[in-house]
């Protein structure tokens, strides 16, 4: 994720800098550095993959990770909104988009 993509994600989500920091559990300084692509002293900053994935999850409406897919005691799939089923659906959507982007490459 580039600094420009990170900034675009934040603005598209409607987050202020402080709100983005809060939902990503980062400091406001980290968010500023990610958007600038550098720390205040000028050192280059790489946005960690974990932050990139958190941005993707939030963009897909996933607010909490419930762990790997499991079954309820009655053997039925876990169906909590935002739970494993939502994560599988989101992963499928991401794979579909990635495949379609790579087709024209």
Secondary structure as GFF3:
##gff-version 3
##sequence-region A 1 105
A	DSSP	alpha_helix	3	13	.	.	.	ID=ss1
A	DSSP	alpha_helix	17	24	.	.	.	ID=ss2
A	DSSP	alpha_helix	28	36	.	.	.	ID=ss3
A	DSSP	alpha_helix	49	59	.	.	.	ID=ss4
A	DSSP	alpha_helix	84	103	.	.	.	ID=ss5
###
